[in-house]
């Protein structure tokens, strides 16, 4: 039987290596989806490899997304902050916690003052 989680990992290297800034119009979306799948695999298995892959793919998606974009402010920074915090909880590496906080701080700065998520 084919393991659907293994299939995601098999394609993850191809997606991230193809992701150079401006290379494809939907690369950031594809990387975001791949990162979500890797995060889910980590949550199901507890294996740190997919968590590390999720971090790598969220970071690559951020590089593909311009700073003033609402996607960068919302989903990408917040998701990256979450997986960095997850890894901090597992590994107790302070740099992961600091990176998670920095992502959340960037998200707050990028949300317009009137945005409802800015107050969270």
KAPEQUI-V481784 format. One record per pair of residues at least 24 apart in sequence whose ideal C-beta (glycine too) atoms are under 8 Angstrom apart, sorted by the first residue. I is the first residue (numbers start at 1). GAP is how many residues later the second one is. D is the distance in whole Angstrom. If there is no record, write none. Layout:
I_GAP_D, I_GAP_D
This chain:
5_32_8, 5_36_4, 5_39_7, 5_40_7, 5_45_7, 8_26_7, 8_29_5, 8_30_6, 8_33_6, 8_42_8, 9_29_8, 9_32_8, 9_40_7, 9_41_7, 9_44_7, 12_26_7, 12_41_5, 12_44_8, 12_45_7, 15_42_7, 16_40_6, 16_41_6, 16_44_5, 19_41_5, 19_42_8, 19_44_7, 19_45_6, 21_42_6, 21_43_6, 22_42_8, 27_34_8, 27_37_5, 28_33_5, 28_34_8, 28_36_4, 28_37_5, 28_43_7, 28_48_8, 29_32_8, 31_26_5, 31_27_8, 31_29_5, 31_30_4, 31_33_7, 32_25_8, 32_26_7, 32_29_5, 32_43_7, 32_44_7, 32_47_7, 35_26_6, 35_44_7, 35_48_8, 36_43_7, 39_40_8, 39_43_8, 39_44_6, 39_47_8, 42_44_7, 48_39_7, 48_42_6, 48_43_8, 51_32_6, 51_35_6, 51_36_6, 51_39_7, 52_35_7, 54_29_5, 55_25_7, 55_28_5, 55_29_6, 55_32_7, 58_25_6, 67_43_7, 68_42_7, 70_40_8, 72_38_6, 73_33_8, 73_34_5, 73_36_8, 73_37_3, 73_38_5, 74_33_7, 74_37_7, 74_43_7, 77_26_5, 77_27_7, 77_29_5, 77_30_4, 77_33_7, 78_25_7, 78_26_7, 78_29_6, 81_26_7
